[in-house]
Amino acid sequence: MSAAAIAQATRGACAITLIESEEIGIVGVGEATIPPIRMFNQMLGIDETDFVRATQGSFKLGIEFVDWGRLGNRYFHPFGKYGVEFDVVPVHQFWLRARAEGDTTPWQDYSMAWAAARDNRFDHPTRDPRMIQSTFDYAYHFDASLYARFLRSYAEQRGVRRIEGRIASVARDPDTGDISAVQLADGRRFEAEFFVDCSGFRGLLIEEALKTGYDDWTHWLPCDRAVAVPCARTAPLTPYTRSTARAAGWQWRIPLQHRVGNGHVYSSRFMEDDAAEEVLLANLESEPLAPPRRLRFVTGRRRLHWNQNCVAIGLSSGFLEPLESTSIHLIQSGLARFLALFPGREPDPVSVAEYNRLTQVEFERVRDFIILHYHASTREDSALWRHTRAMDIPDALSYKLEQFSQAGNIVSDGLELFQNPSWLAVFIGQDIIPRRYAPLVDLRHSAEFSRYLESLRRTMSQAASVMPTHEQFIERTCKAAPGLAG
């Protein structure tokens, strides 16, 4: 992703060398994405049909959460809006009033994305804002190995020189402290003016060479292990990711054209590795297609994401568990900031400081959204859930919780990746119901907004009913070639 984006932006003005090793491979658990990935591909000029076909991809309308708020609970985090605003008062305030009067309609029923997803249907949203089909958004599931292969070809076609090899040592300028060169295990040496660290959790340049430091967030997000395994798909091709809470973490299910990606994210403090693998294997829909792969991580971020003449992108910059499919997005947003603040030949501490400030803010806001899922659970059946329910949380998240639980207010102190609909999905989905609704609602006629809410549900259901199934849409537009696999 880094090589492709920088090559596209610099258009041959910079010599770009990509050093990677087939022996190391990729982590590859980030197979589910969120809608901004479409902007990244569009920026590169990538055709969606070609991309989905090349990566064995499918489409994603949101995430279904199972057993998170409590055992037996299911809710959907949709991409896009809830309903259509028809008043200065937000739609969810009218839903709260209707609920107080005995209406049991689930909040997610006012989402066009859910109306389609619950019936395994998919189509592109319309651009006509007058249509209810314009109110949803979508992202992708794809094979991360195939996406890497796809982008490698893209980058090399634009002049990127790819070197196969392992970096054995890093040289620094004794006067400036900058990185001056990297040396491979076979003795080859590569000098450069600037370095992008994509070495994963290890942080070969940003940490091992530059000693940047790391802020550990496991006191808020205790999961520190994952085990991943693919299996054959036997269920319908769902246009959504599923996250199922387990005793010491959660399990993902990501449907692709050729297989299903599965994984169990868990806390080693509350479950042994072998037991976690057993939980995953016992909850697959079919036999595994490969041996399980175990991963270790520490949730947190680098204290500086851009240090000296090195920027860390992806896992080398920090890690937040993929509960809301943010891993690939954080690569994308890091690259977007880097290109906006692209370095010249002379040091620019002002731009570096701004890059680090914005990246820190993004990591912390995404972190808080993920913490909410754990802290808002009322589960008492295992030690992990008792711990996360009782733990102290960041002040900014505590304020958001208080504002919503008391008055249904969604608040923010700035631009956030996850907007109001996302917070509403988790708040209400995990049974955080405000003590009161907006007083202005009582100045509206109940019969009028009740008819409007009913009309919204009916219109969404009708719109979804004429969409093709997810499988039909892929068969017609972007079916992968037989035998393509990562």
VEXKOLFI-698104 format. One record per residue (C-alpha): residue number from 1; residue in three letters; x, y, z. Coordinates in Angstrom, 3 decimals, decimal comma, padded with zeros to 6 digits. Example, Ala and Ser with C-alpha at 12.3 -4.5 7.8 and 13.67 -1.06 7.14 Angstrom:
! VEXKOLFI-698104
<1 'Ala' <012,300 -004,500 007,800>>
<2 'Ser' <013,670 -001,060 007,140>>
//
This chain:
! VEXKOLFI-698104
<1 'Met' <000,000 000,000 000,000>>
<2 'Ser' <002,809 002,423 000,872>>
<3 'Ala' <004,800 001,796 -002,297>>
<4 'Ala' <001,702 002,068 -004,492>>
<5 'Ala' <000,440 005,279 -002,887>>
<6 'Ile' <003,805 007,060 -002,867>>
<7 'Ala' <004,545 006,004 -006,444>>
<8 'Gln' <001,173 007,281 -007,622>>
<9 'Ala' <001,575 010,602 -005,760>>
<10 'Thr' <005,179 011,333 -006,798>>
<11 'Arg' <004,697 010,165 -010,416>>
<12 'Gly' <008,272 009,162 -011,059>>
<13 'Ala' <009,928 012,115 -009,323>>
<14 'Cys' <011,242 009,924 -006,493>>
<15 'Ala' <013,236 006,707 -006,705>>
<16 'Ile' <011,347 004,203 -004,546>>
<17 'Thr' <012,883 000,927 -003,431>>
<18 'Leu' <010,716 -001,653 -001,671>>
<19 'Ile' <012,578 -004,241 000,409>>
<20 'Glu' <010,575 -007,253 001,549>>
<21 'Ser' <011,043 -010,953 002,130>>
<22 'Glu' <008,826 -013,768 000,944>>
<23 'Glu' <010,072 -015,709 003,974>>
<24 'Ile' <008,408 -013,246 006,348>>
<25 'Gly' <005,129 -012,872 004,468>>
<26 'Ile' <002,274 -010,785 005,839>>
<27 'Val' <000,095 -010,982 008,940>>
<28 'Gly' <-002,998 -011,123 006,760>>
<29 'Val' <-005,707 -010,904 009,425>>
<30 'Gly' <-006,985 -007,569 008,118>>
<31 'Glu' <-009,278 -009,000 005,493>>
<32 'Ala' <-012,281 -006,894 006,489>>
<33 'Thr' <-012,334 -003,163 005,809>>
<34 'Ile' <-014,398 -000,027 006,307>>
<35 'Pro' <-015,734 002,312 003,574>>
<36 'Pro' <-012,713 004,662 003,266>>
<37 'Ile' <-010,790 001,832 001,563>>
<38 'Arg' <-012,808 002,698 -001,530>>
<39 'Met' <-011,261 006,177 -001,524>>
<40 'Phe' <-007,771 004,667 -001,361>>
<41 'Asn' <-008,413 002,433 -004,364>>
<42 'Gln' <-010,030 005,302 -006,264>>
<43 'Met' <-007,021 007,521 -005,534>>
<44 'Leu' <-004,851 004,866 -007,165>>
<45 'Gly' <-007,227 004,636 -010,117>>
<46 'Ile' <-008,048 000,993 -009,374>>
<47 'Asp' <-011,198 -000,387 -010,963>>
<48 'Glu' <-013,463 -001,961 -008,338>>
<49 'Thr' <-014,441 -004,934 -010,471>>
<50 'Asp' <-010,800 -005,771 -011,245>>
<51 'Phe' <-009,852 -005,388 -007,596>>
<52 'Val' <-012,641 -007,578 -006,184>>
<53 'Arg' <-012,046 -010,255 -008,803>>
<54 'Ala' <-008,272 -010,271 -008,203>>
<55 'Thr' <-008,587 -010,536 -004,408>>
<56 'Gln' <-011,419 -013,114 -004,187>>
<57 'Gly' <-013,318 -010,259 -002,575>>
<58 'Ser' <-016,848 -009,769 -001,382>>
<59 'Phe' <-018,831 -006,781 -000,163>>
<60 'Lys' <-019,443 -005,583 003,361>>
<61 'Leu' <-022,397 -003,550 004,659>>
<62 'Gly' <-021,355 -003,622 008,308>>
<63 'Ile' <-020,554 -005,912 011,236>>
<64 'Glu' <-022,889 -008,189 013,163>>
<65 'Phe' <-022,038 -008,453 016,864>>
<66 'Val' <-023,132 -011,591 018,704>>
<67 'Asp' <-023,146 -011,995 022,521>>
<68 'Trp' <-021,350 -008,699 023,114>>
<69 'Gly' <-023,725 -006,681 025,273>>
<70 'Arg' <-025,008 -009,860 026,923>>
<71 'Leu' <-025,322 -013,534 026,077>>
<72 'Gly' <-028,012 -014,022 023,431>>
<73 'Asn' <-027,792 -010,444 022,187>>
<74 'Arg' <-027,203 -009,626 018,514>>
<75 'Tyr' <-026,884 -006,219 016,892>>
<76 'Phe' <-025,603 -004,736 013,647>>
<77 'His' <-023,143 -001,887 013,135>>
<78 'Pro' <-024,158 -000,623 009,670>>
<79 'Phe' <-022,252 001,497 007,191>>
<80 'Gly' <-024,207 004,640 006,426>>
<81 'Lys' <-027,054 006,526 008,075>>
<82 'Tyr' <-030,041 005,568 010,133>>
<83 'Gly' <-033,212 006,669 008,385>>
<84 'Val' <-033,427 010,104 006,816>>
<85 'Glu' <-033,451 013,242 008,914>>
<86 'Phe' <-036,886 014,889 008,810>>
<87 'Asp' <-036,616 017,289 011,750>>
<88 'Val' <-034,039 019,338 013,633>>
<89 'Val' <-034,299 016,589 016,237>>
<90 'Pro' <-032,219 013,503 015,298>>
<91 'Val' <-034,097 010,348 014,284>>
<92 'His' <-032,832 008,358 017,257>>
<93 'Gln' <-034,589 010,757 019,647>>
<94 'Phe' <-037,929 009,937 018,013>>
<95 'Trp' <-037,096 006,246 018,307>>
<96 'Leu' <-036,398 006,743 022,023>>
<97 'Arg' <-039,798 008,409 022,462>>
<98 'Ala' <-041,531 005,570 020,577>>
<99 'Arg' <-039,673 003,035 022,703>>
<100 'Ala' <-040,777 004,788 025,882>>
<101 'Glu' <-044,364 004,387 024,643>>
<102 'Gly' <-043,943 000,643 024,166>>
<103 'Asp' <-042,673 000,315 020,588>>
<104 'Thr' <-040,284 -002,672 020,483>>
<105 'Thr' <-038,878 -002,082 016,975>>
<106 'Pro' <-035,079 -002,600 017,067>>
<107 'Trp' <-033,029 000,508 016,280>>
<108 'Gln' <-031,131 -001,285 013,520>>
<109 'Asp' <-034,378 -001,686 011,558>>
<110 'Tyr' <-033,998 001,971 010,551>>
<111 'Ser' <-030,763 001,222 008,671>>
<112 'Met' <-030,829 000,583 004,923>>
<113 'Ala' <-027,576 -001,369 005,236>>
<114 'Trp' <-029,219 -003,746 007,705>>
<115 'Ala' <-032,379 -004,086 005,603>>
<116 'Ala' <-030,163 -005,478 002,834>>
<117 'Ala' <-027,708 -007,399 005,013>>
<118 'Arg' <-030,315 -009,361 006,980>>
<119 'Asp' <-031,508 -010,912 003,688>>
<120 'Asn' <-027,970 -011,352 002,296>>
<121 'Arg' <-028,611 -008,810 -000,441>>
<122 'Phe' <-026,273 -006,284 -001,992>>
<123 'Asp' <-026,193 -003,612 -004,657>>
<124 'His' <-024,357 -000,333 -005,052>>
<125 'Pro' <-025,991 002,649 -003,333>>
<126 'Thr' <-027,621 005,191 -005,601>>
<127 'Arg' <-026,237 008,716 -005,901>>
<128 'Asp' <-029,695 010,279 -005,844>>
<129 'Pro' <-030,090 011,743 -002,310>>
<130 'Arg' <-033,887 011,560 -002,630>>
<131 'Met' <-033,737 007,763 -002,666>>
<132 'Ile' <-033,513 005,636 000,475>>
<133 'Gln' <-030,900 003,549 -001,374>>
<134 'Ser' <-028,504 006,512 -001,047>>
<135 'Thr' <-028,329 006,212 002,745>>
<136 'Phe' <-026,016 003,205 003,047>>
<137 'Asp' <-022,328 002,677 002,373>>
<138 'Tyr' <-020,126 -000,359 001,887>>
<139 'Ala' <-016,607 -001,732 002,115>>
<140 'Tyr' <-014,941 -005,029 001,205>>
<141 'His' <-013,712 -008,363 002,456>>
<142 'Phe' <-010,664 -009,607 000,562>>
<143 'Asp' <-007,709 -011,948 000,700>>
<144 'Ala' <-004,886 -009,813 002,095>>
<145 'Ser' <-002,195 -011,879 000,340>>
<146 'Leu' <-003,905 -011,362 -003,014>>
<147 'Tyr' <-004,316 -007,636 -002,343>>
<148 'Ala' <-000,584 -007,392 -001,602>>
<149 'Arg' <000,167 -009,194 -004,870>>
<150 'Phe' <-002,231 -006,890 -006,725>>
<151 'Leu' <-000,583 -003,757 -005,299>>
<152 'Arg' <002,918 -005,103 -005,928>>
<153 'Ser' <002,144 -005,308 -009,623>>
<154 'Tyr' <000,593 -001,822 -009,520>>
<155 'Ala' <003,670 -000,337 -007,813>>
<156 'Glu' <006,208 -002,035 -010,069>>
<157 'Gln' <004,366 -000,799 -013,152>>
<158 'Arg' <004,930 002,730 -011,769>>
<159 'Gly' <008,650 002,395 -011,291>>
<160 'Val' <008,988 000,923 -007,803>>
<161 'Arg' <012,037 -001,337 -007,564>>
<162 'Arg' <011,321 -004,385 -005,421>>
<163 'Ile' <014,211 -006,093 -003,618>>
<164 'Glu' <013,828 -009,554 -002,133>>
<165 'Gly' <015,731 -009,895 001,129>>
<166 'Arg' <015,890 -009,559 004,895>>
<167 'Ile' <017,256 -006,455 006,605>>
<168 'Ala' <020,055 -007,436 008,966>>
<169 'Ser' <021,242 -004,048 010,232>>
<170 'Val' <020,439 -000,340 010,116>>
<171 'Ala' <023,031 002,432 009,858>>
<172 'Arg' <022,509 005,908 011,338>>
<173 'Asp' <024,231 009,184 010,559>>
<174 'Pro' <026,468 009,999 013,571>>
<175 'Asp' <025,773 013,737 013,276>>
<176 'Thr' <022,018 013,962 012,623>>
<177 'Gly' <020,822 010,640 014,025>>
<178 'Asp' <018,927 009,968 010,784>>
<179 'Ile' <018,847 006,534 009,242>>
<180 'Ser' <021,383 006,498 006,422>>
<181 'Ala' <021,177 002,948 005,102>>
<182 'Val' <019,932 -000,582 005,625>>
<183 'Gln' <022,020 -003,678 005,034>>
<184 'Leu' <020,552 -007,023 004,023>>
<185 'Ala' <021,551 -010,428 005,332>>
<186 'Asp' <023,387 -011,135 002,063>>
<187 'Gly' <025,511 -007,997 002,449>>
<188 'Arg' <023,733 -005,680 000,003>>
<189 'Arg' <023,431 -002,121 001,286>>
<190 'Phe' <020,796 000,460 000,354>>
<191 'Glu' <021,082 004,158 001,137>>
<192 'Ala' <018,133 006,573 001,027>>
<193 'Glu' <017,029 010,029 002,081>>
<194 'Phe' <013,827 008,788 003,711>>
<195 'Phe' <012,565 005,458 005,059>>
<196 'Val' <009,052 004,064 005,503>>
<197 'Asp' <008,945 001,364 008,176>>
<198 'Cys' <006,428 -001,356 007,226>>
<199 'Ser' <008,158 -004,073 009,253>>
<200 'Gly' <005,149 -004,941 011,394>>
<201 'Phe' <005,022 -005,394 015,145>>
<202 'Arg' <008,824 -005,543 015,312>>
<203 'Gly' <009,298 -001,915 014,254>>
<204 'Leu' <012,703 -002,649 012,749>>
<205 'Leu' <013,471 000,993 011,967>>
<206 'Ile' <011,152 003,071 014,142>>
<207 'Glu' <011,859 001,093 017,332>>
<208 'Glu' <014,908 -001,139 017,043>>
<209 'Ala' <017,008 001,506 015,309>>
<210 'Leu' <015,493 004,794 016,518>>
<211 'Lys' <014,342 003,674 020,029>>
<212 'Thr' <011,109 005,650 019,682>>
<213 'Gly' <009,189 004,054 022,550>>
<214 'Tyr' <005,720 002,521 022,780>>
<215 'Asp' <002,584 003,339 024,777>>
<216 'Asp' <001,050 000,073 026,009>>
<217 'Trp' <-002,788 000,098 026,197>>
<218 'Thr' <-003,399 -003,445 027,410>>
<219 'His' <-004,794 -002,113 030,688>>
<220 'Trp' <-007,792 -000,984 028,607>>
<221 'Leu' <-007,679 -003,607 025,852>>
<222 'Pro' <-006,330 -006,799 027,440>>
<223 'Cys' <-006,474 -009,027 024,345>>
<224 'Asp' <-002,893 -009,774 023,276>>
<225 'Arg' <-003,126 -012,941 021,193>>
<226 'Ala' <-004,886 -014,186 018,086>>
<227 'Val' <-005,158 -017,487 016,270>>
<228 'Ala' <-006,364 -017,501 012,662>>
<229 'Val' <-007,498 -020,249 010,300>>
<230 'Pro' <-009,414 -020,418 006,990>>
<231 'Cys' <-012,210 -022,869 006,283>>
<232 'Ala' <-014,520 -023,687 003,412>>
<233 'Arg' <-017,709 -021,663 003,171>>
<234 'Thr' <-020,916 -023,630 003,708>>
<235 'Ala' <-023,265 -020,817 004,762>>
<236 'Pro' <-024,660 -018,163 002,363>>
<237 'Leu' <-022,255 -015,444 001,224>>
<238 'Thr' <-023,162 -012,828 003,811>>
<239 'Pro' <-022,443 -009,168 002,961>>
<240 'Tyr' <-021,108 -008,470 006,454>>
<241 'Thr' <-018,451 -009,468 008,951>>
<242 'Arg' <-019,470 -011,255 012,140>>
<243 'Ser' <-017,856 -010,805 015,557>>
<244 'Thr' <-018,909 -013,292 018,233>>
<245 'Ala' <-017,837 -012,631 021,812>>
<246 'Arg' <-016,193 -015,582 023,571>>
<247 'Ala' <-015,222 -016,153 027,209>>
<248 'Ala' <-011,803 -014,477 026,871>>
<249 'Gly' <-012,165 -012,446 023,686>>
<250 'Trp' <-014,000 -012,707 020,395>>
<251 'Gln' <-014,107 -014,614 017,111>>
<252 'Trp' <-014,265 -013,128 013,615>>
<253 'Arg' <-015,889 -014,555 010,511>>
<254 'Ile' <-015,025 -012,950 007,164>>
<255 'Pro' <-016,644 -014,471 004,053>>
<256 'Leu' <-014,654 -014,413 000,804>>
<257 'Gln' <-015,490 -015,940 -002,551>>
<258 'His' <-013,178 -018,936 -002,080>>
<259 'Arg' <-013,158 -019,421 001,685>>
<260 'Val' <-014,053 -017,986 005,075>>
<261 'Gly' <-011,453 -016,237 007,201>>
<262 'Asn' <-011,771 -017,034 010,911>>
<263 'Gly' <-009,860 -015,951 013,954>>
<264 'His' <-010,016 -015,827 017,731>>
<265 'Val' <-008,673 -012,708 019,446>>
<266 'Tyr' <-008,160 -013,347 023,159>>
<267 'Ser' <-006,327 -012,347 026,320>>
<268 'Ser' <-003,546 -014,664 027,478>>
<269 'Arg' <-004,287 -013,419 030,981>>
<270 'Phe' <-007,673 -015,125 030,853>>
<271 'Met' <-007,123 -018,079 028,475>>
<272 'Glu' <-004,245 -020,375 027,520>>
<273 'Asp' <-003,133 -020,530 023,889>>
<274 'Asp' <-004,145 -024,161 023,366>>
<275 'Ala' <-007,576 -023,547 024,842>>
<276 'Ala' <-008,072 -020,501 022,598>>
<277 'Glu' <-007,220 -022,557 019,528>>
<278 'Glu' <-009,671 -025,238 020,612>>
<279 'Val' <-012,431 -022,635 020,961>>
<280 'Leu' <-011,785 -021,412 017,424>>
<281 'Leu' <-011,665 -024,865 015,838>>
<282 'Ala' <-014,814 -025,942 017,669>>
<283 'Asn' <-016,742 -023,005 016,210>>
<284 'Leu' <-015,915 -023,270 012,505>>
<285 'Glu' <-018,610 -024,009 009,940>>
<286 'Ser' <-016,412 -026,605 008,205>>
<287 'Glu' <-013,022 -028,292 008,404>>
<288 'Pro' <-010,000 -025,945 008,412>>
<289 'Leu' <-008,159 -025,494 005,127>>
<290 'Ala' <-004,763 -024,842 006,738>>
<291 'Pro' <-003,063 -025,176 010,117>>
<292 'Pro' <-003,982 -022,447 012,636>>
<293 'Arg' <-001,557 -019,504 012,826>>
<294 'Arg' <-000,830 -017,904 016,181>>
<295 'Leu' <-000,044 -014,217 016,602>>
<296 'Arg' <001,100 -012,117 019,536>>
<297 'Phe' <000,672 -008,376 019,864>>
<298 'Val' <000,644 -005,519 022,344>>
<299 'Thr' <-002,160 -003,032 021,856>>
<300 'Gly' <-000,874 000,524 021,759>>
<301 'Arg' <001,063 002,962 019,614>>
<302 'Arg' <004,532 004,393 019,044>>
<303 'Arg' <005,236 007,548 020,997>>
<304 'Leu' <006,262 009,091 017,678>>
<305 'His' <004,897 007,768 014,411>>
<306 'Trp' <007,318 009,913 012,397>>
<307 'Asn' <010,773 010,081 013,955>>
<308 'Gln' <013,830 011,582 012,255>>
<309 'Asn' <013,710 010,578 008,574>>
<310 'Cys' <011,436 007,597 009,151>>
<311 'Val' <007,658 007,229 009,217>>
<312 'Ala' <006,060 004,059 010,575>>
<313 'Ile' <003,063 002,768 008,630>>
<314 'Gly' <000,769 -000,084 009,646>>
<315 'Leu' <001,643 -002,430 012,502>>
<316 'Ser' <005,028 -000,776 013,041>>
<317 'Ser' <003,111 002,399 013,961>>
<318 'Gly' <000,844 000,735 016,497>>
<319 'Phe' <-001,824 -001,911 016,869>>
<320 'Leu' <-005,506 -001,893 017,675>>
<321 'Glu' <-007,277 -005,225 017,557>>
<322 'Pro' <-009,347 -005,624 014,362>>
<323 'Leu' <-012,722 -005,571 016,105>>
<324 'Glu' <-013,974 -002,713 013,911>>
<325 'Ser' <-011,791 -003,540 010,902>>
<326 'Thr' <-009,501 -000,540 011,372>>
<327 'Ser' <-006,077 -002,118 010,762>>
<328 'Ile' <-006,000 -001,530 007,012>>
<329 'His' <-007,672 001,856 007,454>>
<330 'Leu' <-004,866 003,018 009,763>>
<331 'Ile' <-002,395 002,177 006,997>>
<332 'Gln' <-004,459 004,194 004,546>>
<333 'Ser' <-004,938 007,217 006,811>>
<334 'Gly' <-001,264 007,220 007,779>>
<335 'Leu' <-000,327 007,331 004,117>>
<336 'Ala' <-002,833 010,100 003,400>>
<337 'Arg' <-001,308 012,244 006,165>>
<338 'Phe' <002,210 011,445 005,020>>
<339 'Leu' <001,457 012,519 001,455>>
<340 'Ala' <-000,241 015,701 002,698>>
<341 'Leu' <002,885 016,520 004,742>>
<342 'Phe' <005,386 015,001 002,339>>
<343 'Pro' <008,999 015,762 003,324>>
<344 'Gly' <011,384 017,870 001,297>>
<345 'Arg' <015,143 017,562 001,331>>
<346 'Glu' <015,462 019,711 004,454>>
<347 'Pro' <014,039 018,762 007,882>>
<348 'Asp' <010,559 020,171 008,549>>
<349 'Pro' <009,838 019,785 012,263>>
<350 'Val' <006,500 021,613 011,993>>
<351 'Ser' <005,067 019,065 009,549>>
<352 'Val' <006,507 016,163 011,532>>
<353 'Ala' <004,870 017,481 014,702>>
<354 'Glu' <001,517 017,805 012,931>>
<355 'Tyr' <001,761 014,287 011,530>>
<356 'Asn' <002,429 012,900 015,000>>
<357 'Arg' <-000,366 014,950 016,577>>
<358 'Leu' <-002,997 013,844 014,064>>
<359 'Thr' <-001,919 010,212 014,179>>
<360 'Gln' <-001,979 010,166 017,971>>
<361 'Val' <-005,489 011,635 018,013>>
<362 'Glu' <-006,754 009,092 015,482>>
<363 'Phe' <-005,294 006,142 017,380>>
<364 'Glu' <-006,766 007,352 020,658>>
<365 'Arg' <-010,260 007,938 019,244>>
<366 'Val' <-010,359 004,552 017,535>>
<367 'Arg' <-009,034 003,014 020,761>>
<368 'Asp' <-011,880 004,549 022,753>>
<369 'Phe' <-014,493 003,236 020,315>>
<370 'Ile' <-013,115 -000,286 020,694>>
<371 'Ile' <-012,941 000,027 024,491>>
<372 'Leu' <-016,654 000,902 024,466>>
<373 'His' <-017,555 -002,563 023,147>>
<374 'Tyr' <-015,862 -004,224 026,117>>
<375 'His' <-016,827 -001,773 028,821>>
<376 'Ala' <-020,502 -001,562 027,779>>
<377 'Ser' <-021,017 -005,311 028,145>>
<378 'Thr' <-023,050 -006,555 031,106>>
<379 'Arg' <-021,709 -010,104 030,822>>
<380 'Glu' <-020,654 -011,658 034,120>>
<381 'Asp' <-019,960 -015,217 032,893>>
<382 'Ser' <-016,165 -014,971 032,728>>
<383 'Ala' <-013,253 -013,082 034,244>>
<384 'Leu' <-012,488 -011,031 031,105>>
<385 'Trp' <-015,963 -009,493 030,967>>
<386 'Arg' <-016,052 -008,795 034,691>>
<387 'His' <-012,694 -007,060 034,327>>
<388 'Thr' <-013,604 -004,875 031,335>>
<389 'Arg' <-016,959 -003,890 032,836>>
<390 'Ala' <-015,308 -002,688 036,059>>
<391 'Met' <-012,138 -001,110 034,655>>
<392 'Asp' <-011,456 002,610 034,538>>
<393 'Ile' <-011,772 004,061 031,045>>
<394 'Pro' <-010,264 007,138 029,323>>
<395 'Asp' <-011,845 010,440 030,344>>
<396 'Ala' <-013,006 011,274 026,811>>
<397 'Leu' <-014,898 007,986 026,561>>
<398 'Ser' <-016,344 008,399 030,023>>
<399 'Tyr' <-017,737 011,791 029,007>>
<400 'Lys' <-019,284 010,342 025,828>>
<401 'Leu' <-020,933 007,587 027,854>>
<402 'Glu' <-022,352 010,024 030,367>>
<403 'Gln' <-023,740 012,312 027,680>>
<404 'Phe' <-025,493 009,496 025,864>>
<405 'Ser' <-026,708 007,490 028,842>>
<406 'Gln' <-028,248 010,561 030,468>>
<407 'Ala' <-029,711 012,462 027,514>>
<408 'Gly' <-029,045 010,592 024,272>>
<409 'Asn' <-026,424 013,135 023,191>>
<410 'Ile' <-023,660 012,085 020,780>>
<411 'Val' <-020,683 014,350 021,451>>
<412 'Ser' <-017,246 014,813 019,933>>
<413 'Asp' <-014,372 017,217 020,420>>
<414 'Gly' <-013,288 016,978 016,793>>
<415 'Leu' <-013,320 014,964 013,609>>
<416 'Glu' <-013,494 011,223 014,281>>
<417 'Leu' <-013,258 008,154 012,094>>
<418 'Phe' <-016,418 006,724 013,656>>
<419 'Gln' <-019,304 009,160 013,315>>
<420 'Asn' <-022,658 009,374 015,140>>
<421 'Pro' <-024,289 006,311 013,485>>
<422 'Ser' <-021,427 004,088 014,630>>
<423 'Trp' <-021,622 005,257 018,232>>
<424 'Leu' <-025,402 004,838 018,164>>
<425 'Ala' <-025,013 001,291 016,864>>
<426 'Val' <-022,843 000,235 019,797>>
<427 'Phe' <-024,566 002,292 022,502>>
<428 'Ile' <-028,048 001,042 021,689>>
<429 'Gly' <-026,898 -002,360 020,468>>
<430 'Gln' <-025,332 -003,032 023,864>>
<431 'Asp' <-028,377 -001,823 025,785>>
<432 'Ile' <-027,215 001,643 026,781>>
<433 'Ile' <-030,582 003,370 026,633>>
<434 'Pro' <-030,671 007,061 027,642>>
<435 'Arg' <-032,658 008,015 030,719>>
<436 'Arg' <-034,555 010,587 028,705>>
<437 'Tyr' <-035,084 011,682 025,145>>
<438 'Ala' <-034,801 015,230 023,763>>
<439 'Pro' <-037,535 017,472 025,206>>
<440 'Leu' <-038,306 018,889 021,753>>
<441 'Val' <-039,769 015,502 020,783>>
<442 'Asp' <-042,708 016,128 023,119>>
<443 'Leu' <-043,604 019,179 021,020>>
<444 'Arg' <-044,189 016,922 017,990>>
<445 'His' <-047,335 014,903 017,315>>
<446 'Ser' <-046,708 011,272 018,179>>
<447 'Ala' <-048,926 009,958 015,371>>
<448 'Glu' <-046,978 011,913 012,753>>
<449 'Phe' <-043,493 010,697 013,618>>
<450 'Ser' <-044,808 007,177 014,262>>
<451 'Arg' <-046,136 007,085 010,705>>
<452 'Tyr' <-042,815 008,401 009,452>>
<453 'Leu' <-040,825 005,736 011,323>>
<454 'Glu' <-043,132 003,038 009,993>>
<455 'Ser' <-042,756 004,435 006,462>>
<456 'Leu' <-038,965 004,328 006,794>>
<457 'Arg' <-038,983 000,639 007,724>>
<458 'Arg' <-041,397 -000,262 004,947>>
<459 'Thr' <-039,507 001,692 002,282>>
<460 'Met' <-036,178 000,143 003,297>>
<461 'Ser' <-037,588 -003,374 003,231>>
<462 'Gln' <-039,093 -002,808 -000,199>>
<463 'Ala' <-035,836 -001,374 -001,535>>
<464 'Ala' <-033,860 -004,324 -000,178>>
<465 'Ser' <-036,299 -006,877 -001,610>>
<466 'Val' <-035,492 -005,900 -005,198>>
<467 'Met' <-031,723 -006,070 -004,740>>
<468 'Pro' <-029,875 -009,159 -005,997>>
<469 'Thr' <-028,456 -011,493 -003,404>>
<470 'His' <-024,832 -010,886 -002,515>>
<471 'Glu' <-023,858 -014,063 -004,344>>
<472 'Gln' <-025,839 -013,079 -007,450>>
<473 'Phe' <-024,225 -009,626 -007,510>>
<474 'Ile' <-020,732 -011,137 -007,433>>
<475 'Glu' <-021,588 -013,782 -010,040>>
<476 'Arg' <-022,800 -011,053 -012,399>>
<477 'Thr' <-020,045 -008,493 -011,888>>
<478 'Cys' <-016,792 -009,643 -010,281>>
<479 'Lys' <-016,514 -013,411 -009,923>>
<480 'Ala' <-012,881 -014,481 -009,449>>
<481 'Ala' <-011,263 -016,736 -012,004>>
<482 'Pro' <-011,300 -020,449 -011,078>>
<483 'Gly' <-008,199 -021,504 -009,176>>
<484 'Leu' <-007,257 -018,000 -007,972>>
<485 'Ala' <-006,165 -018,235 -004,337>>
<486 'Gly' <-003,815 -016,609 -001,898>>
//
